[in-house]
Amino acid sequence: MFLRAAPPGTGIIAGGPMRAVFETLGIADVVAKSLGSSNPYNVVRATFDALKHQDSPRSVAARRNLKVSTLQSRRREGADETAAD
């Protein structure tokens, strides 16, 4: 399972069962790809498992020896550059 946050306004880019999970949870901007099984039951289980194992911005910043605000500013800058292209 591949999950990635997307810039605001992107919407949900995911296949069938994953899309239903994200819509139900209220996740608005995400890009997701299921690698492996196409069985809907297994895809839903893998989606929940992937969401449970997401790292918080605080833990990513600690691992990279950065401040959370630095990570978030880099994310916003990347979204602005993508929108400008």
C-alpha positions in Angstrom: 0.0 0.0 0.0 1.4 3.4 -1.0 -0.2 6.5 0.6 0.9 10.0 0.1 -0.6 13.3 1.2 -1.5 15.5 -1.7 -1.6 19.3 -2.0 -4.9 20.9 -1.1 -7.5 20.7 -3.8 -6.2 17.5 -5.3 -9.0 15.3 -4.0 -8.8 11.5 -3.6 -6.8 9.7 -6.2 -7.3 6.1 -5.3 -9.1 3.0 -6.5 -12.5 1.6 -5.5 -12.3 0.3 -1.9 -9.6 2.7 -0.9 -11.6 5.6 -2.2 -14.6 4.5 -0.1 -12.5 4.3 3.1 -11.0 7.8 2.5 -14.4 9.3 1.8 -15.9 7.7 4.9 -13.0 9.0 7.1 -13.2 12.5 5.6 -9.7 12.4 4.1 -9.9 15.0 1.3 -6.4 15.1 -0.4 -4.5 11.9 -0.8 -2.8 9.8 -3.5 -2.9 6.0 -2.9 -1.9 2.9 -4.8 -2.6 -0.6 -3.9 0.3 -3.0 -4.7 -0.5 -6.7 -4.6 -4.0 -8.0 -3.9 -7.0 -6.6 -5.7 -9.4 -8.4 -3.4 -11.6 -5.6 -2.0 -11.6 -7.1 1.5 -7.8 -7.3 1.6 -7.5 -3.8 0.1 -9.7 -2.3 2.9 -7.7 -4.1 5.5 -4.4 -2.9 4.0 -5.7 0.6 3.8 -6.6 0.7 7.5 -3.2 -0.9 8.4 -1.3 1.7 6.3 -3.3 4.5 8.0 -2.5 3.1 11.5 1.2 3.1 10.6 1.5 6.6 9.4 4.2 8.7 11.1 3.3 11.9 12.8 5.1 15.1 11.6 6.7 15.3 15.1 8.3 11.8 14.7 9.5 12.5 11.2 11.1 15.8 12.3 12.8 14.1 15.2 14.2 11.4 12.9 15.6 14.1 10.5 16.8 16.4 13.3 14.6 19.2 12.1 11.8 21.3 13.6 8.2 20.5 12.7 7.7 24.0 11.3 10.6 23.4 8.9 8.9 20.3 7.5 5.6 22.0 7.1 7.1 25.0 5.4 8.9 22.7 3.0 5.6 20.9 2.3 3.8 24.2 1.6 6.7 25.4 -0.7 6.5 22.2 -2.7 2.7 22.5 -3.1 3.2 26.1 -4.3 5.8 25.1 -6.9 3.6 22.3 -8.1 0.6 24.6 -8.6 2.8 27.1 -10.5 3.9 24.5 -13.0 
